[in-house]
Amino acid sequence: MMRKIKLIWDFRGEAAAKTAEHHDIHLNEYLEKENIVLEKTGFEVINEMHAIAFIVVDENDMITFRDILKPHRGEVFQAENQ
């Protein structure tokens, strides 16, 4: 089974949650424009001063997405039901 990689954009400060939510909109617009369907995208509020936007990609596609979208970091994705 192919590993999944979660590409992450970090946002900090009082507007972090709104910025992450807005960035998620742009990520989805890009995916729609390019006709790309991914398993999961979204945003999460870590705390009142830190939020993230993310996409989950197959490991073999990670470099392509990384080079185009320039995430801040990535990690191996663990699905909630594993």
C-alpha positions in Angstrom: 0.0 0.0 0.0 1.3 3.4 -1.0 2.2 5.8 1.8 0.3 9.1 1.9 2.1 12.4 2.6 0.4 15.3 4.3 1.8 18.6 2.8 1.3 21.4 5.4 1.2 25.2 5.3 1.6 26.8 8.8 -0.1 30.1 9.7 0.6 31.9 13.0 -0.9 34.9 14.7 -4.3 36.1 15.6 -5.6 35.6 12.0 -4.1 32.1 11.6 -7.4 30.3 11.5 -9.0 32.6 8.9 -5.8 32.5 6.8 -5.6 28.7 6.9 -9.2 28.5 5.9 -8.7 30.9 3.1 -5.5 29.0 1.9 -7.6 25.8 1.8 -10.0 27.5 -0.6 -7.1 28.4 -2.9 -5.7 24.8 -2.7 -9.1 23.4 -3.7 -9.4 26.0 -6.6 -6.0 24.8 -7.9 -7.0 21.2 -7.7 -10.2 21.9 -9.5 -8.5 23.9 -12.2 -6.0 21.1 -12.8 -8.7 18.4 -12.6 -6.9 16.7 -9.7 -8.8 14.6 -7.1 -7.1 14.0 -3.8 -8.1 11.9 -0.8 -8.1 14.8 1.6 -7.6 18.5 1.9 -8.5 20.9 4.7 -7.4 23.1 7.5 -7.1 22.6 11.3 -6.8 25.1 14.1 -4.0 23.9 16.4 -4.5 26.7 18.9 -5.6 30.3 18.9 -2.3 31.4 17.4 -1.5 28.5 15.0 -3.5 26.9 12.2 -2.6 24.8 9.2 -3.9 24.1 5.7 -3.0 20.8 4.1 -3.4 18.3 1.3 -2.8 14.6 1.3 -1.0 13.1 -1.7 0.5 9.8 -2.7 4.2 9.5 -1.7 5.2 9.1 -5.4 3.4 12.4 -6.3 4.8 14.4 -3.3 7.8 16.0 -5.1 5.5 17.3 -7.9 3.1 18.9 -5.5 5.9 20.2 -3.3 7.6 21.9 -6.1 4.4 23.5 -7.5 2.6 24.4 -4.2 5.6 25.1 -1.9 4.3 23.8 1.4 6.2 24.7 4.6 6.6 21.0 5.6 5.3 17.5 5.2 4.7 14.4 7.3 3.5 10.8 6.8 -0.3 10.8 6.9 -2.0 8.5 9.3 -5.7 8.0 8.5 -8.0 8.3 11.5 -9.2 4.7 11.1 -5.7 3.1 11.2 
